[in-house]
Amino acid sequence: MLSENIKVIRKSKGLSQEDLAIKLNVVRQTISKWEQGLSVPDSDMLISISEMLETPVSTLLGETVAEPKADDLKSISEKLEIINLQLAQRKKVRRKLLQWLLIALCVVIIIIATALFVFNSAYLGWDYSDPEMAVAGAAFHAFEWLFVRLAPFILIGAMVGICLTWKNI
């Protein structure tokens, strides 16, 4: 069992006998003898083998490790293909959602800009002797001031984002 397990696990890790021998500081023939069952590694070497193969010593000494079969590999590849398709679908949905959010942002900016243009800073005619009206007027003015300066950049960025997501859907 030990000889079979060393060989199967070594191969599953993609290591040649030479690679494992270099990592364990032994000659390739030693690995070959272990795998043929002609000799057995001592306890310290067994621990080193388990560390190199990232496998518990009990697994090396225990039951026979089955080699992956072609059917198992086919099943795994089919599952990976399904996962890849699901990930691609998720990416497409996220991209479409982002596109619609950017379109909504553009619409909101245009509506606010239209409203500000139509009302033409109506808060300027308010009576500011009342402290609450003064605060509301200052807040509206601050909003308008920020909006007029930031909205064009946000609108252009959103339009570029729409164009970038549009061709990838």
C-alpha positions in Angstrom: 0.0 0.0 0.0 2.8 2.5 0.9 4.5 2.0 -2.4 1.3 2.4 -4.4 0.2 5.5 -2.4 3.6 7.2 -2.9 3.4 6.7 -6.6 -0.2 7.7 -7.0 0.1 10.8 -4.8 3.4 11.9 -6.5 1.8 11.6 -9.9 -1.4 13.5 -8.8 0.9 16.3 -7.6 2.5 16.4 -11.1 5.9 15.4 -9.8 8.4 13.0 -11.5 10.5 10.6 -9.5 13.4 13.0 -10.1 11.5 16.0 -8.8 10.5 14.2 -5.6 14.1 12.9 -5.2 15.5 16.4 -5.4 13.1 17.7 -2.8 13.9 14.8 -0.4 17.7 15.0 -1.1 17.8 11.3 -2.3 18.6 9.8 -5.6 15.8 8.9 -8.1 16.5 5.2 -7.7 15.5 5.4 -4.1 12.1 6.8 -5.0 11.8 4.0 -7.6 12.6 1.3 -5.0 10.0 2.8 -2.6 7.4 2.8 -5.4 8.2 -0.8 -6.5 8.1 -2.0 -2.9 11.7 -3.1 -2.9 12.5 -0.9 0.1 10.7 1.2 2.7 11.6 4.7 3.9 12.4 5.2 7.5 10.1 7.1 9.8 11.9 10.5 9.4 11.9 10.1 5.6 8.2 9.1 5.7 7.5 12.4 7.5 9.5 14.3 4.9 7.6 12.5 2.1 4.3 13.4 3.6 5.3 17.1 3.9 6.6 17.2 0.3 3.4 15.5 -1.0 1.2 17.6 1.4 -0.4 14.3 2.5 -0.8 13.0 6.1 1.5 10.0 7.0 -1.6 8.0 7.8 -2.8 8.4 4.2 0.6 7.2 2.9 0.4 4.2 5.2 -3.3 3.6 5.0 -5.6 2.4 2.3 -4.8 2.5 -1.3 -5.3 5.9 -2.9 -7.3 5.6 -6.1 -6.0 7.2 -9.2 -8.4 9.6 -10.8 -10.3 7.9 -13.7 -11.0 9.4 -17.0 -14.7 9.4 -16.2 -14.0 11.4 -13.0 -12.0 13.9 -15.0 -14.8 14.2 -17.6 -17.3 14.8 -14.8 -15.1 17.4 -13.2 -14.6 19.2 -16.5 -18.4 19.2 -17.1 -19.0 20.7 -13.7 -16.3 23.3 -14.4 -17.9 24.2 -17.7 -21.3 24.7 -15.9 -19.7 26.9 -13.3 -18.0 28.9 -16.0 -21.3 29.4 -17.8 -23.0 30.5 -14.6 -20.2 33.0 -13.9 -20.5 34.4 -17.4 -24.2 34.7 -17.0 -23.7 36.5 -13.6 -21.2 38.8 -15.2 -23.6 39.6 -18.0 -26.5 40.3 -15.6 -24.2 42.6 -13.5 -23.0 44.5 -16.5 -26.6 45.0 -17.7 -27.6 46.2 -14.2 -24.7 48.6 -14.1 -25.8 49.9 -17.6 -29.4 50.5 -16.4 -28.1 52.2 -13.2 -26.0 54.5 -15.3 -29.0 55.3 -17.6 -31.1 56.1 -14.5 -28.4 58.4 -13.2 -28.3 60.3 -16.5 -32.1 60.6 -16.5 -32.1 61.9 -12.9 -29.3 64.4 -13.7 -31.3 65.7 -16.7 -34.5 66.0 -14.7 -32.8 67.9 -11.9 -31.0 70.2 -14.4 -34.3 70.8 -16.2 -36.1 71.6 -12.9 -33.3 74.0 -11.9 -33.5 75.7 -15.3 -37.3 76.0 -15.3 -37.5 77.4 -11.7 -34.4 79.7 -12.4 -33.2 79.9 -8.8 -36.6 80.8 -7.4 -35.2 80.7 -3.8 -33.5 84.0 -4.5 -36.8 85.9 -4.2 -37.6 84.4 -0.8 -37.8 86.5 2.4 -34.7 85.6 4.3 -35.7 87.4 7.5 -37.1 84.1 8.8 -34.2 81.9 10.0 -35.7 78.7 8.7 -36.2 80.2 5.2 -32.6 81.5 5.3 -31.3 77.9 6.1 -33.5 76.4 3.4 -32.4 79.0 0.9 -28.7 78.5 1.7 -29.2 74.7 1.4 -30.9 75.1 -2.0 -28.2 77.5 -3.2 -25.4 75.1 -2.0 -27.2 72.2 -3.8 -27.5 74.2 -7.0 -23.9 75.4 -6.8 -22.6 71.8 -6.3 -24.9 70.4 -8.9 -24.0 72.8 -11.6 -20.3 72.1 -11.1 -20.4 68.3 -10.7 -23.3 67.2 -12.8 -21.5 67.6 -16.2 -18.7 65.4 -15.1 -21.0 62.8 -13.6 -23.2 62.9 -16.7 -20.2 62.4 -19.1 -18.8 59.6 -16.9 -22.2 57.9 -16.9 -22.5 58.2 -20.7 -19.0 56.8 -21.1 -20.0 53.9 -18.8 -23.1 53.2 -20.8 -21.1 53.1 -24.0 -18.5 50.7 -22.5 -21.2 48.4 -21.1 -23.3 48.6 -24.2 -20.9 46.9 -26.6 -20.0 44.1 -24.1 -23.6 42.9 -23.6 
